[in-house]
Amino acid sequence: GFCTNLLLVQTPKHILAQTNNNTEIHCELRKEHAGVYWFRWSQERQNFEFLIFSNLLGKATYGANIMQDKFSVHGASSHTSYSLHISHLHASDNGTYYCSVSQSSQLLLGSGTQLVDVLPLPSKTTQAPRSKKPMQCVTKSKAAVKKGMAESRLRLPCKRGLL
């Protein structure tokens, strides 16, 4: 069976991440165990998925169909602190992540960390001020091309956004 337990303290509770960024989740154990498991609950897929197990020596065992370059576990020398690193975030990584240890034939779960992936925020150069008409942005882009390539690169996203 599964149990949530105060033996495992997981932080943070929520992560708002951006596509292609990296993130990490921390898990503190009250006492040393043979290693830590990481699972993900996906609300969308309605499944509880085994991601990775890291033993005391830092050797990792991955779940089925888990990309090994996406997940890694780093542990402190005390063997009571572990971090799950997730790289190249994508919407498919959304879910609630749990660290877990095995004790008396039970899996004790941490409190969970909810990962919500959001799209990258547009940079300021791609947003024309609302007070100006879109044609002014295009006009400036054309003028910038005459001035030089560096300036035209700054204005190009604005022109592209209008098409």
ZIHUQUI-V649362 format. One record per residue. N is the residue number from 1. SS is DSSP state (@ for helix, = for strand, . for the rest). OMEGA is omega as a letter, one per 20 degrees, with the letter a starting at -180 (NA if undefined). NEAR is the number of other ideal C-beta (glycine too) atoms within 8 Angstrom. Layout:
n=N ss=SS omega=OMEGA near=NEAR
n=N ss=SS omega=OMEGA near=NEAR
//
This chain:
n=1 ss=. omega=r near=4
n=2 ss== omega=r near=7
n=3 ss== omega=r near=8
n=4 ss== omega=a near=8
n=5 ss=. omega=r near=7
n=6 ss=. omega=r near=5
n=7 ss=. omega=a near=9
n=8 ss== omega=r near=16
n=9 ss== omega=a near=9
n=10 ss== omega=r near=14
n=11 ss== omega=i near=8
n=12 ss=. omega=r near=7
n=13 ss=. omega=a near=8
n=14 ss== omega=r near=7
n=15 ss== omega=r near=10
n=16 ss== omega=a near=5
n=17 ss== omega=r near=12
n=18 ss== omega=r near=10
n=19 ss=. omega=r near=11
n=20 ss=. omega=r near=7
n=21 ss=. omega=r near=7
n=22 ss=. omega=r near=8
n=23 ss== omega=r near=10
n=24 ss== omega=r near=8
n=25 ss== omega=a near=15
n=26 ss== omega=r near=10
n=27 ss== omega=r near=14
n=28 ss== omega=r near=10
n=29 ss== omega=r near=14
n=30 ss=. omega=r near=8
n=31 ss=. omega=a near=6
n=32 ss=. omega=r near=7
n=33 ss=. omega=a near=10
n=34 ss=. omega=a near=6
n=35 ss== omega=a near=9
n=36 ss== omega=r near=14
n=37 ss== omega=r near=12
n=38 ss== omega=r near=15
n=39 ss== omega=r near=12
n=40 ss== omega=r near=11
n=41 ss== omega=r near=11
n=42 ss== omega=r near=10
n=43 ss=. omega=a near=8
n=44 ss=. omega=a near=6
n=45 ss=. omega=a near=5
n=46 ss=. omega=r near=5
n=47 ss== omega=r near=6
n=48 ss== omega=a near=5
n=49 ss== omega=r near=9
n=50 ss== omega=a near=10
n=51 ss== omega=a near=12
n=52 ss== omega=r near=15
n=53 ss== omega=r near=10
n=54 ss== omega=a near=12
n=55 ss== omega=a near=9
n=56 ss=. omega=a near=8
n=57 ss=. omega=r near=4
n=58 ss=. omega=r near=8
n=59 ss=. omega=a near=6
n=60 ss== omega=r near=10
n=61 ss== omega=a near=7
n=62 ss== omega=r near=8
n=63 ss=. omega=a near=8
n=64 ss=. omega=r near=4
n=65 ss=. omega=r near=3
n=66 ss=. omega=r near=11
n=67 ss=. omega=a near=5
n=68 ss=. omega=r near=7
n=69 ss=. omega=r near=5
n=70 ss=. omega=a near=9
n=71 ss== omega=r near=14
n=72 ss== omega=a near=8
n=73 ss== omega=r near=14
n=74 ss== omega=a near=6
n=75 ss== omega=r near=12
n=76 ss=. omega=a near=7
n=77 ss=. omega=r near=4
n=78 ss=. omega=a near=6
n=79 ss=. omega=r near=9
n=80 ss=. omega=r near=9
n=81 ss== omega=a near=10
n=82 ss== omega=r near=13
n=83 ss== omega=r near=11
n=84 ss== omega=r near=15
n=85 ss== omega=r near=11
n=86 ss== omega=a near=12
n=87 ss=. omega=r near=9
n=88 ss=. omega=a near=7
n=89 ss=. omega=a near=14
n=90 ss=. omega=r near=8
n=91 ss=@ omega=a near=6
n=92 ss=@ omega=r near=4
n=93 ss=@ omega=r near=11
n=94 ss=. omega=r near=10
n=95 ss== omega=r near=11
n=96 ss== omega=a near=10
n=97 ss== omega=a near=14
n=98 ss== omega=r near=13
n=99 ss== omega=a near=15
n=100 ss== omega=r near=14
n=101 ss== omega=r near=14
n=102 ss== omega=r near=10
n=103 ss== omega=r near=7
n=104 ss=. omega=r near=3
n=105 ss=. omega=r near=3
n=106 ss== omega=r near=9
n=107 ss== omega=r near=10
n=108 ss== omega=a near=12
n=109 ss== omega=r near=14
n=110 ss=. omega=a near=12
n=111 ss=. omega=r near=9
n=112 ss=. omega=r near=12
n=113 ss== omega=a near=15
n=114 ss== omega=r near=10
n=115 ss== omega=r near=15
n=116 ss== omega=a near=9
n=117 ss== omega=r near=11
n=118 ss== omega=r near=8
n=119 ss=. omega=r near=5
n=120 ss=. omega=r near=7
n=121 ss=. omega=r near=5
n=122 ss=. omega=r near=6
n=123 ss=. omega=a near=6
n=124 ss=@ omega=a near=5
n=125 ss=@ omega=a near=8
n=126 ss=@ omega=a near=8
n=127 ss=. omega=r near=8
n=128 ss=. omega=r near=10
n=129 ss=. omega=a near=5
n=130 ss=. omega=a near=4
n=131 ss=. omega=a near=3
n=132 ss=. omega=r near=8
n=133 ss=. omega=a near=4
n=134 ss=@ omega=a near=8
n=135 ss=@ omega=r near=6
n=136 ss=@ omega=r near=9
n=137 ss=@ omega=r near=13
n=138 ss=@ omega=r near=10
n=139 ss=@ omega=r near=8
n=140 ss=@ omega=r near=10
n=141 ss=@ omega=a near=13
n=142 ss=@ omega=r near=8
n=143 ss=@ omega=a near=8
n=144 ss=@ omega=r near=12
n=145 ss=@ omega=r near=7
n=146 ss=@ omega=a near=5
n=147 ss=@ omega=a near=7
n=148 ss=. omega=a near=6
n=149 ss=@ omega=a near=5
n=150 ss=@ omega=a near=6
n=151 ss=@ omega=a near=9
n=152 ss=@ omega=r near=12
n=153 ss=@ omega=r near=7
n=154 ss=@ omega=a near=8
n=155 ss=@ omega=a near=13
n=156 ss=@ omega=r near=9
n=157 ss=@ omega=a near=9
n=158 ss=@ omega=r near=14
n=159 ss=@ omega=a near=11
n=160 ss=@ omega=a near=7
n=161 ss=@ omega=a near=9
n=162 ss=@ omega=a near=9
n=163 ss=. omega=NA near=4
//
